[in-house]
Amino acid sequence: MAMMSTIQSNPVFKSQYEKLVAAGKPKKVSLIACVRKMIVIVNSMARNGAMWEAPKV
């Protein structure tokens, strides 16, 4: 549920989700892929003691 609202408000996850759906992935699979990406990012942030910083595109 957290990822559903994140996709609506965060451009990084929104673009990733839309890219996966446009590539033909089912919506639920795309959602779970974004959840996994978020877990990896949060884990590395916790490990490094870093704050969220959106990547420069």
PDBQT receptor file of N, H, CA, C and O in Angstrom, charges set to zero:
ATOM      1  N   MET A   1       0.831  -1.190   0.000  1.00  0.00    +0.000 N 
ATOM      2  CA  MET A   1       0.000   0.000   0.000  1.00  0.00    +0.000 C 
ATOM      3  C   MET A   1       0.874   1.252   0.000  1.00  0.00    +0.000 C 
ATOM      4  O   MET A   1       0.516   2.253  -0.620  1.00  0.00    +0.000 OA
ATOM      5  N   ALA A   2       2.002   1.208   0.680  1.00  0.00    +0.000 N 
ATOM      6  H   ALA A   2       2.293   0.395   1.184  1.00  0.00    +0.000 HD
ATOM      7  CA  ALA A   2       2.870   2.383   0.720  1.00  0.00    +0.000 C 
ATOM      8  C   ALA A   2       3.403   2.706  -0.679  1.00  0.00    +0.000 C 
ATOM      9  O   ALA A   2       3.544   3.876  -1.037  1.00  0.00    +0.000 OA
ATOM     10  N   MET A   3       3.695   1.682  -1.458  1.00  0.00    +0.000 N 
ATOM     11  H   MET A   3       3.581   0.732  -1.167  1.00  0.00    +0.000 HD
ATOM     12  CA  MET A   3       4.229   1.928  -2.793  1.00  0.00    +0.000 C 
ATOM     13  C   MET A   3       3.180   2.540  -3.715  1.00  0.00    +0.000 C 
ATOM     14  O   MET A   3       3.529   3.303  -4.615  1.00  0.00    +0.000 OA
ATOM     15  N   MET A   4       1.933   2.229  -3.516  1.00  0.00    +0.000 N 
ATOM     16  H   MET A   4       1.649   1.608  -2.785  1.00  0.00    +0.000 HD
ATOM     17  CA  MET A   4       0.894   2.800  -4.372  1.00  0.00    +0.000 C 
ATOM     18  C   MET A   4       0.848   4.320  -4.214  1.00  0.00    +0.000 C 
ATOM     19  O   MET A   4       0.706   5.037  -5.204  1.00  0.00    +0.000 OA
ATOM     20  N   SER A   5       0.965   4.816  -2.992  1.00  0.00    +0.000 N 
ATOM     21  H   SER A   5       1.080   4.233  -2.187  1.00  0.00    +0.000 HD
ATOM     22  CA  SER A   5       0.979   6.265  -2.800  1.00  0.00    +0.000 C 
ATOM     23  C   SER A   5       2.323   6.856  -3.206  1.00  0.00    +0.000 C 
ATOM     24  O   SER A   5       2.385   8.002  -3.651  1.00  0.00    +0.000 OA
ATOM     25  N   THR A   6       3.392   6.092  -3.058  1.00  0.00    +0.000 N 
ATOM     26  H   THR A   6       3.342   5.161  -2.696  1.00  0.00    +0.000 HD
ATOM     27  CA  THR A   6       4.712   6.567  -3.476  1.00  0.00    +0.000 C 
ATOM     28  C   THR A   6       4.754   6.763  -4.987  1.00  0.00    +0.000 C 
ATOM     29  O   THR A   6       5.326   7.740  -5.469  1.00  0.00    +0.000 OA
ATOM     30  N   ILE A   7       4.161   5.858  -5.725  1.00  0.00    +0.000 N 
ATOM     31  H   ILE A   7       3.696   5.064  -5.333  1.00  0.00    +0.000 HD
ATOM     32  CA  ILE A   7       4.130   5.976  -7.183  1.00  0.00    +0.000 C 
ATOM     33  C   ILE A   7       3.399   7.244  -7.607  1.00  0.00    +0.000 C 
ATOM     34  O   ILE A   7       3.746   7.854  -8.618  1.00  0.00    +0.000 OA
ATOM     35  N   GLN A   8       2.399   7.636  -6.845  1.00  0.00    +0.000 N 
ATOM     36  H   GLN A   8       2.117   7.140  -6.024  1.00  0.00    +0.000 HD
ATOM     37  CA  GLN A   8       1.650   8.843  -7.178  1.00  0.00    +0.000 C 
ATOM     38  C   GLN A   8       2.425  10.113  -6.859  1.00  0.00    +0.000 C 
ATOM     39  O   GLN A   8       2.245  11.126  -7.535  1.00  0.00    +0.000 OA
ATOM     40  N   SER A   9       3.281  10.082  -5.847  1.00  0.00    +0.000 N 
ATOM     41  H   SER A   9       3.427   9.259  -5.297  1.00  0.00    +0.000 HD
ATOM     42  CA  SER A   9       3.914  11.317  -5.387  1.00  0.00    +0.000 C 
ATOM     43  C   SER A   9       5.408  11.423  -5.664  1.00  0.00    +0.000 C 
ATOM     44  O   SER A   9       5.948  12.529  -5.632  1.00  0.00    +0.000 OA
ATOM     45  N   ASN A  10       6.088  10.328  -5.931  1.00  0.00    +0.000 N 
ATOM     46  H   ASN A  10       5.649   9.430  -5.956  1.00  0.00    +0.000 HD
ATOM     47  CA  ASN A  10       7.537  10.348  -6.129  1.00  0.00    +0.000 C 
ATOM     48  C   ASN A  10       7.865  10.109  -7.604  1.00  0.00    +0.000 C 
ATOM     49  O   ASN A  10       7.552   9.043  -8.135  1.00  0.00    +0.000 OA
ATOM     50  N   PRO A  11       8.487  11.078  -8.271  1.00  0.00    +0.000 N 
ATOM     51  CA  PRO A  11       8.751  10.927  -9.708  1.00  0.00    +0.000 C 
ATOM     52  C   PRO A  11       9.729   9.800 -10.044  1.00  0.00    +0.000 C 
ATOM     53  O   PRO A  11       9.662   9.242 -11.140  1.00  0.00    +0.000 OA
ATOM     54  N   VAL A  12      10.629   9.455  -9.131  1.00  0.00    +0.000 N 
ATOM     55  H   VAL A  12      10.684   9.908  -8.241  1.00  0.00    +0.000 HD
ATOM     56  CA  VAL A  12      11.583   8.374  -9.383  1.00  0.00    +0.000 C 
ATOM     57  C   VAL A  12      10.850   7.039  -9.504  1.00  0.00    +0.000 C 
ATOM     58  O   VAL A  12      11.067   6.292 -10.458  1.00  0.00    +0.000 OA
ATOM     59  N   PHE A  13       9.996   6.747  -8.551  1.00  0.00    +0.000 N 
ATOM     60  H   PHE A  13       9.820   7.354  -7.776  1.00  0.00    +0.000 HD
ATOM     61  CA  PHE A  13       9.271   5.476  -8.565  1.00  0.00    +0.000 C 
ATOM     62  C   PHE A  13       8.160   5.483  -9.613  1.00  0.00    +0.000 C 
ATOM     63  O   PHE A  13       7.847   4.446 -10.198  1.00  0.00    +0.000 OA
ATOM     64  N   LYS A  14       7.576   6.635  -9.845  1.00  0.00    +0.000 N 
ATOM     65  H   LYS A  14       7.831   7.477  -9.370  1.00  0.00    +0.000 HD
ATOM     66  CA  LYS A  14       6.525   6.735 -10.854  1.00  0.00    +0.000 C 
ATOM     67  C   LYS A  14       7.073   6.408 -12.242  1.00  0.00    +0.000 C 
ATOM     68  O   LYS A  14       6.449   5.666 -13.000  1.00  0.00    +0.000 OA
ATOM     69  N   SER A  15       8.235   6.959 -12.571  1.00  0.00    +0.000 N 
ATOM     70  H   SER A  15       8.742   7.562 -11.956  1.00  0.00    +0.000 HD
ATOM     71  CA  SER A  15       8.814   6.685 -13.889  1.00  0.00    +0.000 C 
ATOM     72  C   SER A  15       9.217   5.218 -14.019  1.00  0.00    +0.000 C 
ATOM     73  O   SER A  15       9.042   4.622 -15.082  1.00  0.00    +0.000 OA
ATOM     74  N   GLN A  16       9.752   4.633 -12.954  1.00  0.00    +0.000 N 
ATOM     75  H   GLN A  16       9.894   5.117 -12.090  1.00  0.00    +0.000 HD
ATOM     76  CA  GLN A  16      10.126   3.216 -12.980  1.00  0.00    +0.000 C 
ATOM     77  C   GLN A  16       8.894   2.337 -13.193  1.00  0.00    +0.000 C 
ATOM     78  O   GLN A  16       8.920   1.411 -14.004  1.00  0.00    +0.000 OA
ATOM     79  N   TYR A  17       7.824   2.629 -12.469  1.00  0.00    +0.000 N 
ATOM     80  H   TYR A  17       7.803   3.381 -11.810  1.00  0.00    +0.000 HD
ATOM     81  CA  TYR A  17       6.585   1.862 -12.583  1.00  0.00    +0.000 C 
ATOM     82  C   TYR A  17       6.008   1.986 -13.999  1.00  0.00    +0.000 C 
ATOM     83  O   TYR A  17       5.635   0.983 -14.606  1.00  0.00    +0.000 OA
ATOM     84  N   GLU A  18       5.935   3.204 -14.519  1.00  0.00    +0.000 N 
ATOM     85  H   GLU A  18       6.238   4.019 -14.026  1.00  0.00    +0.000 HD
ATOM     86  CA  GLU A  18       5.377   3.417 -15.858  1.00  0.00    +0.000 C 
ATOM     87  C   GLU A  18       6.227   2.754 -16.932  1.00  0.00    +0.000 C 
ATOM     88  O   GLU A  18       5.698   2.252 -17.924  1.00  0.00    +0.000 OA
ATOM     89  N   LYS A  19       7.546   2.751 -16.738  1.00  0.00    +0.000 N 
ATOM     90  H   LYS A  19       7.975   3.159 -15.932  1.00  0.00    +0.000 HD
ATOM     91  CA  LYS A  19       8.445   2.092 -17.685  1.00  0.00    +0.000 C 
ATOM     92  C   LYS A  19       8.187   0.590 -17.732  1.00  0.00    +0.000 C 
ATOM     93  O   LYS A  19       8.161  -0.009 -18.807  1.00  0.00    +0.000 OA
ATOM     94  N   LEU A  20       7.997  -0.012 -16.566  1.00  0.00    +0.000 N 
ATOM     95  H   LEU A  20       8.019   0.474 -15.693  1.00  0.00    +0.000 HD
ATOM     96  CA  LEU A  20       7.735  -1.449 -16.506  1.00  0.00    +0.000 C 
ATOM     97  C   LEU A  20       6.381  -1.805 -17.118  1.00  0.00    +0.000 C 
ATOM     98  O   LEU A  20       6.266  -2.792 -17.844  1.00  0.00    +0.000 OA
ATOM     99  N   VAL A  21       5.365  -1.007 -16.825  1.00  0.00    +0.000 N 
ATOM    100  H   VAL A  21       5.459  -0.205 -16.235  1.00  0.00    +0.000 HD
ATOM    101  CA  VAL A  21       4.031  -1.261 -17.372  1.00  0.00    +0.000 C 
ATOM    102  C   VAL A  21       4.051  -1.087 -18.890  1.00  0.00    +0.000 C 
ATOM    103  O   VAL A  21       3.432  -1.869 -19.611  1.00  0.00    +0.000 OA
ATOM    104  N   ALA A  22       4.763  -0.060 -19.381  1.00  0.00    +0.000 N 
ATOM    105  H   ALA A  22       5.266   0.575 -18.795  1.00  0.00    +0.000 HD
ATOM    106  CA  ALA A  22       4.862   0.169 -20.822  1.00  0.00    +0.000 C 
ATOM    107  C   ALA A  22       5.603  -0.967 -21.523  1.00  0.00    +0.000 C 
ATOM    108  O   ALA A  22       5.369  -1.231 -22.703  1.00  0.00    +0.000 OA
ATOM    109  N   ALA A  23       6.491  -1.632 -20.801  1.00  0.00    +0.000 N 
ATOM    110  H   ALA A  23       6.681  -1.417 -19.843  1.00  0.00    +0.000 HD
ATOM    111  CA  ALA A  23       7.230  -2.762 -21.359  1.00  0.00    +0.000 C 
ATOM    112  C   ALA A  23       6.394  -4.038 -21.388  1.00  0.00    +0.000 C 
ATOM    113  O   ALA A  23       6.862  -5.081 -21.846  1.00  0.00    +0.000 OA
ATOM    114  N   GLY A  24       5.148  -3.954 -20.894  1.00  0.00    +0.000 N 
ATOM    115  H   GLY A  24       4.768  -3.107 -20.522  1.00  0.00    +0.000 HD
ATOM    116  CA  GLY A  24       4.250  -5.101 -20.952  1.00  0.00    +0.000 C 
ATOM    117  C   GLY A  24       4.176  -5.931 -19.682  1.00  0.00    +0.000 C 
ATOM    118  O   GLY A  24       3.529  -6.978 -19.667  1.00  0.00    +0.000 OA
ATOM    119  N   LYS A  25       4.824  -5.483 -18.622  1.00  0.00    +0.000 N 
ATOM    120  H   LYS A  25       5.350  -4.633 -18.634  1.00  0.00    +0.000 HD
ATOM    121  CA  LYS A  25       4.746  -6.220 -17.357  1.00  0.00    +0.000 C 
ATOM    122  C   LYS A  25       3.380  -5.999 -16.722  1.00  0.00    +0.000 C 
ATOM    123  O   LYS A  25       2.816  -4.910 -16.829  1.00  0.00    +0.000 OA
ATOM    124  N   PRO A  26       2.850  -7.011 -16.070  1.00  0.00    +0.000 N 
ATOM    125  CA  PRO A  26       1.582  -6.821 -15.346  1.00  0.00    +0.000 C 
ATOM    126  C   PRO A  26       1.759  -5.770 -14.242  1.00  0.00    +0.000 C 
ATOM    127  O   PRO A  26       2.854  -5.594 -13.708  1.00  0.00    +0.000 OA
ATOM    128  N   LYS A  27       0.673  -5.085 -13.914  1.00  0.00    +0.000 N 
ATOM    129  H   LYS A  27      -0.217  -5.229 -14.348  1.00  0.00    +0.000 HD
ATOM    130  CA  LYS A  27       0.746  -4.001 -12.941  1.00  0.00    +0.000 C 
ATOM    131  C   LYS A  27       1.211  -4.474 -11.572  1.00  0.00    +0.000 C 
ATOM    132  O   LYS A  27       1.968  -3.772 -10.902  1.00  0.00    +0.000 OA
ATOM    133  N   LYS A  28       0.772  -5.645 -11.150  1.00  0.00    +0.000 N 
ATOM    134  H   LYS A  28       0.157  -6.216 -11.694  1.00  0.00    +0.000 HD
ATOM    135  CA  LYS A  28       1.169  -6.150  -9.834  1.00  0.00    +0.000 C 
ATOM    136  C   LYS A  28       2.663  -6.493  -9.815  1.00  0.00    +0.000 C 
ATOM    137  O   LYS A  28       3.338  -6.262  -8.812  1.00  0.00    +0.000 OA
ATOM    138  N   VAL A  29       3.170  -7.034 -10.901  1.00  0.00    +0.000 N 
ATOM    139  H   VAL A  29       2.622  -7.222 -11.715  1.00  0.00    +0.000 HD
ATOM    140  CA  VAL A  29       4.601  -7.349 -10.993  1.00  0.00    +0.000 C 
ATOM    141  C   VAL A  29       5.413  -6.059 -10.965  1.00  0.00    +0.000 C 
ATOM    142  O   VAL A  29       6.444  -5.984 -10.295  1.00  0.00    +0.000 OA
ATOM    143  N   SER A  30       4.952  -5.049 -11.688  1.00  0.00    +0.000 N 
ATOM    144  H   SER A  30       4.115  -5.110 -12.232  1.00  0.00    +0.000 HD
ATOM    145  CA  SER A  30       5.633  -3.757 -11.703  1.00  0.00    +0.000 C 
ATOM    146  C   SER A  30       5.633  -3.123 -10.319  1.00  0.00    +0.000 C 
ATOM    147  O   SER A  30       6.627  -2.523  -9.911  1.00  0.00    +0.000 OA
ATOM    148  N   LEU A  31       4.540  -3.249  -9.604  1.00  0.00    +0.000 N 
ATOM    149  H   LEU A  31       3.732  -3.736  -9.936  1.00  0.00    +0.000 HD
ATOM    150  CA  LEU A  31       4.425  -2.702  -8.260  1.00  0.00    +0.000 C 
ATOM    151  C   LEU A  31       5.424  -3.371  -7.316  1.00  0.00    +0.000 C 
ATOM    152  O   LEU A  31       6.097  -2.694  -6.539  1.00  0.00    +0.000 OA
ATOM    153  N   ILE A  32       5.518  -4.687  -7.383  1.00  0.00    +0.000 N 
ATOM    154  H   ILE A  32       4.971  -5.237  -8.014  1.00  0.00    +0.000 HD
ATOM    155  CA  ILE A  32       6.434  -5.430  -6.517  1.00  0.00    +0.000 C 
ATOM    156  C   ILE A  32       7.883  -5.129  -6.878  1.00  0.00    +0.000 C 
ATOM    157  O   ILE A  32       8.739  -5.099  -5.994  1.00  0.00    +0.000 OA
ATOM    158  N   ALA A  33       8.177  -4.906  -8.155  1.00  0.00    +0.000 N 
ATOM    159  H   ALA A  33       7.482  -4.930  -8.873  1.00  0.00    +0.000 HD
ATOM    160  CA  ALA A  33       9.532  -4.523  -8.556  1.00  0.00    +0.000 C 
ATOM    161  C   ALA A  33       9.903  -3.178  -7.942  1.00  0.00    +0.000 C 
ATOM    162  O   ALA A  33      11.041  -2.980  -7.515  1.00  0.00    +0.000 OA
ATOM    163  N   CYS A  34       8.954  -2.262  -7.898  1.00  0.00    +0.000 N 
ATOM    164  H   CYS A  34       8.030  -2.422  -8.245  1.00  0.00    +0.000 HD
ATOM    165  CA  CYS A  34       9.196  -0.955  -7.271  1.00  0.00    +0.000 C 
ATOM    166  C   CYS A  34       9.364  -1.089  -5.761  1.00  0.00    +0.000 C 
ATOM    167  O   CYS A  34      10.173  -0.378  -5.165  1.00  0.00    +0.000 OA
ATOM    168  N   VAL A  35       8.614  -1.987  -5.141  1.00  0.00    +0.000 N 
ATOM    169  H   VAL A  35       7.957  -2.565  -5.626  1.00  0.00    +0.000 HD
ATOM    170  CA  VAL A  35       8.760  -2.242  -3.704  1.00  0.00    +0.000 C 
ATOM    171  C   VAL A  35      10.169  -2.750  -3.423  1.00  0.00    +0.000 C 
ATOM    172  O   VAL A  35      10.816  -2.310  -2.473  1.00  0.00    +0.000 OA
ATOM    173  N   ARG A  36      10.639  -3.674  -4.248  1.00  0.00    +0.000 N 
ATOM    174  H   ARG A  36      10.114  -4.032  -5.020  1.00  0.00    +0.000 HD
ATOM    175  CA  ARG A  36      11.987  -4.207  -4.058  1.00  0.00    +0.000 C 
ATOM    176  C   ARG A  36      13.024  -3.110  -4.220  1.00  0.00    +0.000 C 
ATOM    177  O   ARG A  36      13.988  -3.050  -3.456  1.00  0.00    +0.000 OA
ATOM    178  N   LYS A  37      12.837  -2.235  -5.214  1.00  0.00    +0.000 N 
ATOM    179  H   LYS A  37      12.054  -2.284  -5.835  1.00  0.00    +0.000 HD
ATOM    180  CA  LYS A  37      13.764  -1.118  -5.415  1.00  0.00    +0.000 C 
ATOM    181  C   LYS A  37      13.777  -0.204  -4.193  1.00  0.00    +0.000 C 
ATOM    182  O   LYS A  37      14.835   0.269  -3.779  1.00  0.00    +0.000 OA
ATOM    183  N   MET A  38      12.601   0.043  -3.618  1.00  0.00    +0.000 N 
ATOM    184  H   MET A  38      11.741  -0.341  -3.955  1.00  0.00    +0.000 HD
ATOM    185  CA  MET A  38      12.516   0.895  -2.432  1.00  0.00    +0.000 C 
ATOM    186  C   MET A  38      13.234   0.242  -1.249  1.00  0.00    +0.000 C 
ATOM    187  O   MET A  38      13.931   0.928  -0.501  1.00  0.00    +0.000 OA
ATOM    188  N   ILE A  39      13.077  -1.053  -1.072  1.00  0.00    +0.000 N 
ATOM    189  H   ILE A  39      12.511  -1.610  -1.679  1.00  0.00    +0.000 HD
ATOM    190  CA  ILE A  39      13.730  -1.757   0.028  1.00  0.00    +0.000 C 
ATOM    191  C   ILE A  39      15.245  -1.673  -0.106  1.00  0.00    +0.000 C 
ATOM    192  O   ILE A  39      15.946  -1.463   0.883  1.00  0.00    +0.000 OA
ATOM    193  N   VAL A  40      15.750  -1.835  -1.324  1.00  0.00    +0.000 N 
ATOM    194  H   VAL A  40      15.180  -2.006  -2.128  1.00  0.00    +0.000 HD
ATOM    195  CA  VAL A  40      17.194  -1.750  -1.553  1.00  0.00    +0.000 C 
ATOM    196  C   VAL A  40      17.705  -0.347  -1.234  1.00  0.00    +0.000 C 
ATOM    197  O   VAL A  40      18.752  -0.194  -0.605  1.00  0.00    +0.000 OA
ATOM    198  N   ILE A  41      16.966   0.678  -1.668  1.00  0.00    +0.000 N 
ATOM    199  H   ILE A  41      16.115   0.553  -2.179  1.00  0.00    +0.000 HD
ATOM    200  CA  ILE A  41      17.371   2.062  -1.418  1.00  0.00    +0.000 C 
ATOM    201  C   ILE A  41      17.340   2.367   0.073  1.00  0.00    +0.000 C 
ATOM    202  O   ILE A  41      18.289   2.941   0.606  1.00  0.00    +0.000 OA
ATOM    203  N   VAL A  42      16.262   1.989   0.749  1.00  0.00    +0.000 N 
ATOM    204  H   VAL A  42      15.491   1.522   0.315  1.00  0.00    +0.000 HD
ATOM    205  CA  VAL A  42      16.145   2.264   2.195  1.00  0.00    +0.000 C 
ATOM    206  C   VAL A  42      17.215   1.508   2.981  1.00  0.00    +0.000 C 
ATOM    207  O   VAL A  42      17.768   2.043   3.941  1.00  0.00    +0.000 OA
ATOM    208  N   ASN A  43      17.505   0.287   2.587  1.00  0.00    +0.000 N 
ATOM    209  H   ASN A  43      17.055  -0.147   1.807  1.00  0.00    +0.000 HD
ATOM    210  CA  ASN A  43      18.541  -0.490   3.267  1.00  0.00    +0.000 C 
ATOM    211  C   ASN A  43      19.901   0.183   3.124  1.00  0.00    +0.000 C 
ATOM    212  O   ASN A  43      20.649   0.274   4.097  1.00  0.00    +0.000 OA
ATOM    213  N   SER A  44      20.227   0.652   1.929  1.00  0.00    +0.000 N 
ATOM    214  H   SER A  44      19.619   0.578   1.138  1.00  0.00    +0.000 HD
ATOM    215  CA  SER A  44      21.522   1.309   1.745  1.00  0.00    +0.000 C 
ATOM    216  C   SER A  44      21.572   2.653   2.474  1.00  0.00    +0.000 C 
ATOM    217  O   SER A  44      22.629   3.056   2.960  1.00  0.00    +0.000 OA
ATOM    218  N   MET A  45      20.429   3.348   2.552  1.00  0.00    +0.000 N 
ATOM    219  H   MET A  45      19.571   3.020   2.157  1.00  0.00    +0.000 HD
ATOM    220  CA  MET A  45      20.374   4.602   3.301  1.00  0.00    +0.000 C 
ATOM    221  C   MET A  45      20.627   4.345   4.788  1.00  0.00    +0.000 C 
ATOM    222  O   MET A  45      21.358   5.096   5.435  1.00  0.00    +0.000 OA
ATOM    223  N   ALA A  46      20.031   3.300   5.317  1.00  0.00    +0.000 N 
ATOM    224  H   ALA A  46      19.438   2.690   4.791  1.00  0.00    +0.000 HD
ATOM    225  CA  ALA A  46      20.211   2.967   6.728  1.00  0.00    +0.000 C 
ATOM    226  C   ALA A  46      21.654   2.551   7.004  1.00  0.00    +0.000 C 
ATOM    227  O   ALA A  46      22.229   2.925   8.026  1.00  0.00    +0.000 OA
ATOM    228  N   ARG A  47      22.231   1.784   6.097  1.00  0.00    +0.000 N 
ATOM    229  H   ARG A  47      21.764   1.480   5.266  1.00  0.00    +0.000 HD
ATOM    230  CA  ARG A  47      23.602   1.321   6.262  1.00  0.00    +0.000 C 
ATOM    231  C   ARG A  47      24.590   2.489   6.256  1.00  0.00    +0.000 C 
ATOM    232  O   ARG A  47      25.547   2.510   7.031  1.00  0.00    +0.000 OA
ATOM    233  N   ASN A  48      24.345   3.465   5.367  1.00  0.00    +0.000 N 
ATOM    234  H   ASN A  48      23.569   3.448   4.737  1.00  0.00    +0.000 HD
ATOM    235  CA  ASN A  48      25.274   4.587   5.215  1.00  0.00    +0.000 C 
ATOM    236  C   ASN A  48      24.901   5.793   6.067  1.00  0.00    +0.000 C 
ATOM    237  O   ASN A  48      25.663   6.758   6.132  1.00  0.00    +0.000 OA
ATOM    238  N   GLY A  49      23.753   5.756   6.716  1.00  0.00    +0.000 N 
ATOM    239  H   GLY A  49      23.135   4.972   6.664  1.00  0.00    +0.000 HD
ATOM    240  CA  GLY A  49      23.299   6.892   7.501  1.00  0.00    +0.000 C 
ATOM    241  C   GLY A  49      22.973   8.099   6.639  1.00  0.00    +0.000 C 
ATOM    242  O   GLY A  49      23.158   9.240   7.062  1.00  0.00    +0.000 OA
ATOM    243  N   ALA A  50      22.490   7.846   5.433  1.00  0.00    +0.000 N 
ATOM    244  H   ALA A  50      22.340   6.919   5.089  1.00  0.00    +0.000 HD
ATOM    245  CA  ALA A  50      22.218   8.918   4.468  1.00  0.00    +0.000 C 
ATOM    246  C   ALA A  50      20.741   9.289   4.474  1.00  0.00    +0.000 C 
ATOM    247  O   ALA A  50      19.884   8.522   4.914  1.00  0.00    +0.000 OA
ATOM    248  N   MET A  51      20.475  10.483   3.974  1.00  0.00    +0.000 N 
ATOM    249  H   MET A  51      21.171  11.105   3.617  1.00  0.00    +0.000 HD
ATOM    250  CA  MET A  51      19.100  10.952   3.796  1.00  0.00    +0.000 C 
ATOM    251  C   MET A  51      18.703  10.722   2.344  1.00  0.00    +0.000 C 
ATOM    252  O   MET A  51      19.562  10.542   1.481  1.00  0.00    +0.000 OA
ATOM    253  N   TRP A  52      17.383  10.727   2.073  1.00  0.00    +0.000 N 
ATOM    254  H   TRP A  52      16.685  10.873   2.774  1.00  0.00    +0.000 HD
ATOM    255  CA  TRP A  52      16.880  10.530   0.715  1.00  0.00    +0.000 C 
ATOM    256  C   TRP A  52      17.313  11.699  -0.168  1.00  0.00    +0.000 C 
ATOM    257  O   TRP A  52      17.148  12.867   0.182  1.00  0.00    +0.000 OA
ATOM    258  N   GLU A  53      17.862  11.348  -1.299  1.00  0.00    +0.000 N 
ATOM    259  H   GLU A  53      17.996  10.399  -1.583  1.00  0.00    +0.000 HD
ATOM    260  CA  GLU A  53      18.259  12.346  -2.286  1.00  0.00    +0.000 C 
ATOM    261  C   GLU A  53      17.868  11.804  -3.653  1.00  0.00    +0.000 C 
ATOM    262  O   GLU A  53      18.410  10.795  -4.103  1.00  0.00    +0.000 OA
ATOM    263  N   ALA A  54      16.931  12.472  -4.312  1.00  0.00    +0.000 N 
ATOM    264  H   ALA A  54      16.491  13.292  -3.947  1.00  0.00    +0.000 HD
ATOM    265  CA  ALA A  54      16.470  12.010  -5.614  1.00  0.00    +0.000 C 
ATOM    266  C   ALA A  54      17.622  12.090  -6.614  1.00  0.00    +0.000 C 
ATOM    267  O   ALA A  54      18.342  13.086  -6.665  1.00  0.00    +0.000 OA
ATOM    268  N   PRO A  55      17.787  11.035  -7.404  1.00  0.00    +0.000 N 
ATOM    269  CA  PRO A  55      18.867  11.059  -8.395  1.00  0.00    +0.000 C 
ATOM    270  C   PRO A  55      18.639  12.123  -9.451  1.00  0.00    +0.000 C 
ATOM    271  O   PRO A  55      17.498  12.405  -9.817  1.00  0.00    +0.000 OA
ATOM    272  N   LYS A  56      19.700  12.705  -9.934  1.00  0.00    +0.000 N 
ATOM    273  H   LYS A  56      20.627  12.475  -9.637  1.00  0.00    +0.000 HD
ATOM    274  CA  LYS A  56      19.612  13.705 -10.996  1.00  0.00    +0.000 C 
ATOM    275  C   LYS A  56      19.412  12.973 -12.320  1.00  0.00    +0.000 C 
ATOM    276  O   LYS A  56      20.202  12.106 -12.692  1.00  0.00    +0.000 OA
ATOM    277  N   VAL A  57      18.352  13.335 -13.015  1.00  0.00    +0.000 N 
ATOM    278  H   VAL A  57      17.710  14.039 -12.713  1.00  0.00    +0.000 HD
ATOM    279  CA  VAL A  57      18.067  12.651 -14.289  1.00  0.00    +0.000 C 
ATOM    280  C   VAL A  57      18.426  13.532 -15.441  1.00  0.00    +0.000 C 
ATOM    281  O   VAL A  57      18.261  13.137 -16.595  1.00  0.00    +0.000 OA
TER     282      VAL A  57
